[in-house]
Amino acid sequence: MILVVGAGLAGLSCALELQRAGRDFLLLEAAPQVGGRQRTTHRDGFTLDHGFQVVLSSYRAVGEVVDVAALQPRWFESGALIHHSGKFSRLASPLENPIVAIAGDALSFGDKLRLARLGAEVLLSLDRALLDACASANDLSTREFLLWRGFSEEFLSRFAQPFFGGVLLDNELSTSSSLFRYYLKKFATGRAWIPAGGIQALPESIAAQLPPQKIRLNTKVIAIDGDRVILESGEILPFSRLVLALDESWLHQLLHQPPPPAPRGVAVVYFKSKISLYDRPCLILPAGARRLVRHFVQITNIAPEFAPAGWHLVSASILNFEGLERAELVSGAAEEIAAIFPHARESLIPLETIFVPNAVPDQPPGFASKPKPHLPNGVLACGDWKNGASIQAAIQSGFEAARVVLGG
């Protein structure tokens, strides 16, 4: 029996590949639902994703595990609205709207040229080459790299920190610049979307392709004993191969190995409003290096079904929330959003605050070369921590583990 532990995207993708090959397996998940960190909560008619998570059309692996059309994609407009100096400037993708990209005043002409040059470089680079560079001893932090390439501090505070700081959950831009360049390519060549049912609909649609009897929820593995796993209930399950599709922290804990660097977290503050803040289906990037709200979006501009009729839903992402009480996060987020949209100040009603402490693994320069956990014989590990945290990376990691099992 092949056991797969963890029903996040990596584990589900691994199980799906085994299912397609006709192999017998059992997928074990400690939580009461599949999805791992891709969670969605429904409250009072509102759809609340745990963290601002989007799928990119350039993530080719997604189409290998689900029928994308069946998820009813709700599409973001390419680019974003940057709020700076008391006004908005539209940042557009030069591939989709070169006139707006060139004419916009959010960035200086010099920074636009530097961004165009960097964009051309990543477009000509293979994904594999960009990800392999994450293991290089010469890898720099994203901040170091951008400054080395001549970008201004204004570029960092107006665009790189609000956008990619929010993507990488790293306001200081200390993440691997090679990973940044990979993401830059993916955003340049693809549009962002979310499922109409929330981000959890993605893993649930993978699980729906597996036989129900092959998935055991509320089943936590607490130890590995030779060719058996021991469950929290005391039950013992033998295996021929074991795939640990766990996040890095849980993997190290299960293997009794030193913990990895602390993962990066995010807090998402949701507001409901009877008054619309703005009408474009895009992200708002508040300029400034030291913002509580790194970026926010009126998500009902993209997915109207995320709120009951007559309501709008606003999602604000906060990175540095340690030491702040929930009430401080809510009031601070409301104040920053209302400063940009004063007409909606009195209409912002706090709905929910969701903390995701282990949203993405730490990915400093050269992170891909760090020692991997020691695995017992017959045991494999997969997850987005292996090669750049993304939906694409998680699915591919699951596929790779399944192919090793099938090949041996």
C-alpha positions as CSV (number, residue, x, y, z in Angstrom):
1,M,0.0,0.0,0.0
2,I,1.3,3.5,-0.9
3,L,0.5,6.0,1.8
4,V,0.3,9.7,1.1
5,V,0.3,11.9,4.2
6,G,-1.2,15.4,3.7
7,A,-4.1,16.5,1.5
8,G,-2.8,19.9,0.4
9,L,-2.1,20.5,-3.3
10,A,1.1,18.4,-3.3
11,G,-0.5,15.4,-1.7
12,L,-3.6,15.6,-3.8
13,S,-1.6,15.9,-7.0
14,C,0.5,13.0,-6.0
15,A,-2.6,10.9,-5.2
16,L,-4.2,11.9,-8.5
17,E,-1.2,10.8,-10.5
18,L,-1.2,7.4,-8.6
19,Q,-4.9,7.1,-9.3
20,R,-4.4,7.7,-13.0
21,A,-1.7,5.0,-13.1
22,G,-4.0,2.5,-11.4
23,R,-2.0,2.2,-8.3
24,D,-3.4,1.4,-4.9
25,F,-3.0,4.2,-2.3
26,L,-4.5,5.8,0.8
27,L,-4.4,9.6,1.4
28,L,-4.3,10.6,5.1
29,E,-5.2,14.1,6.3
30,A,-5.1,15.4,9.8
31,A,-7.6,18.2,9.2
32,P,-11.4,17.7,8.7
33,Q,-11.1,18.9,5.1
34,V,-8.7,18.8,2.2
35,G,-6.7,21.8,0.9
36,G,-3.9,22.4,3.4
37,R,-3.3,26.1,3.4
38,Q,-5.8,26.7,0.7
39,R,-8.8,27.3,2.9
40,T,-12.1,29.1,2.5
41,T,-14.6,30.0,5.2
42,H,-18.2,30.9,4.5
43,R,-19.8,33.3,6.9
44,D,-23.2,35.1,6.7
45,G,-23.2,34.7,2.9
46,F,-19.6,36.0,2.5
47,T,-16.8,33.9,1.0
48,L,-13.5,34.4,2.9
49,D,-10.3,32.9,1.7
50,H,-7.5,32.4,4.2
51,G,-4.9,34.7,2.8
52,F,-5.0,36.5,-0.5
53,Q,-4.4,33.6,-2.9
54,V,-4.8,33.7,-6.6
55,V,-4.1,31.3,-9.5
56,L,-2.2,32.5,-12.5
57,S,-3.1,31.4,-16.0
58,S,0.7,30.8,-16.5
59,Y,0.6,28.0,-13.9
60,R,0.4,25.3,-16.5
61,A,0.2,22.5,-13.9
62,V,-3.2,23.6,-12.8
63,G,-4.8,22.5,-16.0
64,E,-3.2,19.1,-15.5
65,V,-5.1,18.4,-12.3
66,V,-8.5,20.2,-12.8
67,D,-10.9,21.4,-15.4
68,V,-10.2,25.1,-15.0
69,A,-13.5,26.1,-16.7
70,A,-15.5,24.1,-14.2
71,L,-14.1,26.2,-11.4
72,Q,-15.7,29.3,-13.0
73,P,-12.6,31.5,-13.0
74,R,-13.1,35.1,-11.9
75,W,-10.4,37.1,-13.6
76,F,-8.4,40.0,-12.3
77,E,-7.5,42.9,-14.6
78,S,-3.8,42.7,-15.4
79,G,-1.8,45.3,-13.5
80,A,-2.8,47.2,-10.4
81,L,-3.8,50.7,-9.1
82,I,-0.9,52.3,-7.2
83,H,-1.9,55.0,-4.8
84,H,0.8,57.6,-4.3
85,S,1.0,61.3,-3.6
86,G,-2.7,61.4,-3.0
87,K,-3.7,60.0,-6.4
88,F,-4.0,56.8,-8.4
89,S,-1.8,55.6,-11.2
90,R,-2.6,52.5,-13.2
91,L,0.3,50.0,-13.5
92,A,-0.4,47.9,-16.6
93,S,1.3,44.9,-18.1
94,P,3.4,46.0,-21.1
95,L,2.4,42.7,-22.9
96,E,-1.3,43.5,-22.6
97,N,-1.4,47.3,-22.6
98,P,1.9,48.8,-23.7
99,I,0.4,52.3,-24.1
100,V,-0.8,52.5,-20.5
101,A,2.4,50.8,-19.2
102,I,4.5,53.5,-20.9
103,A,2.2,56.5,-20.2
104,G,1.5,55.8,-16.5
105,D,3.2,58.1,-14.0
106,A,3.5,55.7,-11.1
107,L,7.1,55.0,-12.0
108,S,9.9,57.1,-13.4
109,F,10.9,56.7,-17.0
110,G,14.2,55.2,-15.9
111,D,12.5,52.6,-13.7
112,K,10.2,51.7,-16.6
113,L,13.1,51.1,-18.8
114,R,14.9,49.0,-16.2
115,L,11.7,47.0,-15.6
116,A,11.2,46.5,-19.3
117,R,14.7,45.3,-19.7
118,L,14.4,42.9,-16.7
119,G,11.0,41.7,-18.0
120,A,12.6,40.9,-21.4
121,E,15.3,38.9,-19.6
122,V,12.9,36.8,-17.6
123,L,10.7,36.2,-20.6
124,L,13.7,34.7,-22.4
125,S,14.7,32.6,-19.4
126,L,13.4,29.0,-18.9
127,D,11.4,28.5,-15.7
128,R,13.8,25.7,-14.7
129,A,16.8,28.0,-15.1
130,L,15.2,30.7,-12.9
131,L,14.3,28.1,-10.2
132,D,17.7,26.4,-10.3
133,A,19.3,29.8,-9.7
134,C,17.5,29.8,-6.3
135,A,20.3,27.4,-5.2
136,S,23.1,29.5,-6.4
137,A,25.7,30.9,-3.9
138,N,25.6,34.1,-5.9
139,D,21.8,34.6,-5.4
140,L,20.9,38.0,-3.9
141,S,18.0,39.2,-1.9
142,T,15.3,40.8,-4.0
143,R,16.1,44.2,-2.5
144,E,19.8,43.9,-3.2
145,F,19.2,42.7,-6.7
146,L,16.8,45.6,-7.6
147,L,19.2,48.2,-6.2
148,W,22.1,46.5,-8.0
149,R,20.1,46.8,-11.2
150,G,19.7,50.5,-10.6
151,F,16.0,50.7,-9.5
152,S,15.2,53.6,-7.3
153,E,13.9,53.5,-3.7
154,E,10.7,55.0,-5.1
155,F,10.3,51.9,-7.3
156,L,10.7,49.7,-4.2
157,S,8.2,51.7,-2.1
158,R,5.6,52.2,-4.9
159,F,5.6,48.9,-6.6
160,A,8.1,46.2,-5.4
161,Q,7.1,46.2,-1.8
162,P,3.3,46.6,-2.1
163,F,3.1,44.0,-4.9
164,F,5.9,41.5,-4.6
165,G,6.3,42.1,-0.9
166,G,2.7,41.0,-0.7
167,V,3.2,38.1,-3.0
168,L,6.3,36.9,-1.2
169,L,4.9,37.9,2.2
170,D,8.2,39.8,2.7
171,N,8.0,43.5,3.1
172,E,11.8,43.8,3.4
173,L,12.3,42.0,0.1
174,S,14.8,39.7,1.7
175,T,13.5,36.7,-0.4
176,S,15.6,35.2,-3.1
177,S,15.9,37.4,-6.2
178,S,15.8,34.3,-8.4
179,L,12.4,33.4,-7.0
180,F,11.3,37.0,-7.5
181,R,12.4,36.8,-11.2
182,Y,10.4,33.6,-11.6
183,Y,7.3,35.3,-10.2
184,L,7.9,38.3,-12.4
185,K,7.8,36.1,-15.4
186,K,4.6,34.3,-14.3
187,F,2.8,37.6,-13.6
188,A,4.0,39.0,-16.9
189,T,2.8,36.0,-18.9
190,G,-0.4,35.2,-17.1
191,R,-3.5,36.7,-15.6
192,A,-4.6,36.1,-12.0
193,W,-7.9,34.5,-11.2
194,I,-9.8,32.9,-8.3
195,P,-12.5,30.2,-8.4
196,A,-16.0,31.4,-8.0
197,G,-16.4,29.2,-4.9
198,G,-13.2,30.5,-3.2
199,I,-9.6,29.2,-3.3
200,Q,-10.5,25.9,-1.5
201,A,-12.5,24.9,-4.6
202,L,-9.2,24.1,-6.3
203,P,-8.0,21.3,-4.0
204,E,-11.6,20.1,-3.5
205,S,-11.9,19.7,-7.3
206,I,-8.8,17.5,-7.3
207,A,-10.1,15.4,-4.4
208,A,-13.4,14.9,-6.2
209,Q,-11.5,12.9,-8.8
210,L,-10.3,10.4,-6.2
211,P,-12.4,7.5,-4.8
212,P,-13.9,8.7,-1.5
213,Q,-12.7,5.6,0.3
214,K,-9.1,6.5,-0.6
215,I,-9.2,9.7,1.5
216,R,-9.2,9.6,5.3
217,L,-9.8,12.9,7.0
218,N,-9.2,13.6,10.7
219,T,-6.4,11.1,10.5
220,K,-3.1,12.4,12.0
221,V,0.2,10.5,11.6
222,I,2.3,11.0,14.7
223,A,5.2,8.6,14.0
224,I,7.0,6.4,11.5
225,D,8.1,3.0,12.6
226,G,10.1,1.2,9.9
227,D,7.6,0.4,7.2
228,R,4.6,1.4,9.3
229,V,3.0,4.7,10.4
230,I,1.4,5.2,13.7
231,L,-1.8,7.3,13.9
232,E,-2.9,9.5,16.7
233,S,-5.8,7.1,17.3
234,G,-3.2,4.3,18.0
235,E,-4.0,2.5,14.7
236,I,-0.9,1.2,12.7
237,L,-0.8,1.2,8.9
238,P,1.9,-0.6,6.9
239,F,3.2,0.9,3.7
240,S,5.3,-0.2,0.7
241,R,6.1,3.5,-0.1
242,L,5.3,6.6,2.0
243,V,5.0,10.1,0.6
244,L,5.0,12.9,3.2
245,A,3.2,15.8,1.5
246,L,3.6,18.1,4.5
247,D,4.7,21.7,5.1
248,E,8.2,22.0,6.2
249,S,7.5,22.5,9.9
250,W,5.3,19.5,10.2
251,L,7.7,17.4,8.2
252,H,10.7,18.2,10.4
253,Q,8.6,17.6,13.5
254,L,7.4,14.2,12.3
255,L,11.0,13.1,11.4
256,H,12.3,14.4,14.8
257,Q,14.8,16.7,13.0
258,P,15.7,20.3,13.9
259,P,13.0,22.8,12.9
260,P,13.5,24.8,9.7
261,P,13.5,28.6,9.7
262,A,10.2,30.1,10.8
263,P,7.7,30.4,7.9
264,R,6.2,33.7,6.9
265,G,2.7,34.6,7.9
266,V,-0.1,37.0,6.9
267,A,-3.2,38.4,8.5
268,V,-6.2,39.1,6.4
269,V,-8.7,41.7,7.6
270,Y,-12.1,41.5,5.9
271,F,-14.5,44.4,5.7
272,K,-18.0,44.5,4.3
273,S,-19.5,47.7,2.9
274,K,-22.7,48.9,1.4
275,I,-20.7,51.5,-0.5
276,S,-18.3,50.5,-3.3
277,L,-14.7,51.8,-2.8
278,Y,-13.8,51.5,-6.5
279,D,-15.0,49.7,-9.6
280,R,-11.9,48.1,-11.3
281,P,-11.3,44.4,-10.9
282,C,-7.7,44.9,-9.6
283,L,-5.5,45.2,-6.6
284,I,-4.8,48.4,-4.8
285,L,-1.1,49.0,-3.9
286,P,-0.6,51.8,-1.3
287,A,2.8,53.3,-1.8
288,G,5.1,53.5,1.1
289,A,7.8,51.3,2.7
290,R,6.1,51.2,6.1
291,R,2.5,50.4,5.7
292,L,0.3,48.2,7.9
293,V,-1.8,47.2,4.9
294,R,0.5,45.9,2.2
295,H,-2.2,45.7,-0.4
296,F,-6.0,45.3,-0.5
297,V,-8.7,44.5,-2.9
298,Q,-12.5,44.9,-3.2
299,I,-12.7,41.2,-4.1
300,T,-16.4,41.5,-5.1
301,N,-15.2,43.5,-8.1
302,I,-13.7,40.2,-9.3
303,A,-16.1,37.7,-7.8
304,P,-19.5,39.3,-7.0
305,E,-20.7,36.0,-5.5
306,F,-18.2,36.4,-2.6
307,A,-20.8,38.7,-0.9
308,P,-24.6,38.7,-0.5
309,A,-26.6,41.0,-2.9
310,G,-26.1,44.7,-2.0
311,W,-22.8,44.2,-0.2
312,H,-19.1,44.6,-1.2
313,L,-16.2,42.7,0.4
314,V,-12.8,44.1,1.0
315,S,-9.7,42.0,1.8
316,A,-6.7,43.7,3.3
317,S,-3.3,41.8,3.7
318,I,-1.1,42.6,6.6
319,L,2.4,41.2,6.9
320,N,4.0,42.5,10.1
321,F,1.2,41.8,12.6
322,E,3.3,40.4,15.5
323,G,2.6,42.1,18.8
324,L,-0.6,43.8,17.5
325,E,-4.0,42.9,19.0
326,R,-6.8,42.0,16.6
327,A,-8.6,45.2,17.3
328,E,-5.5,47.2,16.5
329,L,-5.2,45.4,13.1
330,V,-8.8,46.1,12.3
331,S,-8.8,49.8,13.3
332,G,-5.4,50.4,11.6
333,A,-6.5,48.7,8.4
334,A,-9.7,50.6,8.3
335,E,-7.9,53.9,8.8
336,E,-5.4,53.3,6.0
337,I,-8.1,52.2,3.6
338,A,-10.4,55.1,4.5
339,A,-7.5,57.5,4.0
340,I,-7.4,56.4,0.4
341,F,-11.2,56.2,-0.1
342,P,-12.6,58.8,2.3
343,H,-16.1,58.5,0.9
344,A,-16.3,54.9,2.3
345,R,-14.9,55.7,5.7
346,E,-18.2,55.3,7.6
347,S,-19.3,52.2,5.6
348,L,-16.4,49.9,6.4
349,I,-17.7,47.3,8.8
350,P,-15.3,44.7,10.2
351,L,-16.3,41.2,9.2
352,E,-13.5,38.8,10.1
353,T,-9.7,38.7,10.7
354,I,-7.9,35.5,9.7
355,F,-4.4,34.7,10.7
356,V,-2.3,32.4,8.6
357,P,1.0,32.0,10.5
358,N,2.6,29.5,8.2
359,A,1.5,30.9,4.8
360,V,4.8,30.4,3.0
361,P,8.2,29.0,3.9
362,D,11.2,31.3,4.4
363,Q,13.0,31.5,1.1
364,P,16.2,33.6,1.5
365,P,18.9,33.8,-1.2
366,G,20.2,30.3,-2.1
367,F,17.3,28.6,-0.2
368,A,17.1,25.8,-2.7
369,S,20.6,24.6,-1.8
370,K,19.8,24.2,1.9
371,P,20.1,20.6,3.3
372,K,16.9,18.6,2.8
373,P,15.5,16.5,5.6
374,H,16.9,13.1,6.0
375,L,14.3,10.6,4.9
376,P,14.1,6.9,6.0
377,N,14.2,4.2,3.3
378,G,11.0,4.0,1.3
379,V,10.0,7.5,2.3
380,L,9.6,10.5,-0.1
381,A,8.7,14.1,0.7
382,C,7.0,16.8,-1.4
383,G,5.6,20.3,-1.0
384,D,6.0,23.8,-2.2
385,W,8.9,24.3,0.2
386,K,11.2,22.3,-2.1
387,N,11.4,24.7,-5.0
388,G,9.6,28.0,-4.6
389,A,6.3,28.4,-2.8
390,S,3.5,28.6,-5.4
391,I,0.5,26.7,-6.5
392,Q,2.5,25.6,-9.5
393,A,5.4,24.4,-7.4
394,A,3.1,22.4,-5.0
395,I,1.4,20.5,-7.9
396,Q,4.7,19.8,-9.7
397,S,6.2,18.5,-6.4
398,G,3.4,16.1,-6.0
399,F,3.7,14.9,-9.5
400,E,7.4,14.4,-9.1
401,A,7.0,12.3,-6.0
402,A,4.3,10.1,-7.7
403,R,6.6,9.5,-10.6
404,V,9.4,8.4,-8.4
405,V,7.0,5.9,-6.7
406,L,5.7,4.7,-10.1
407,G,9.2,4.3,-11.5
408,G,10.5,2.2,-8.6
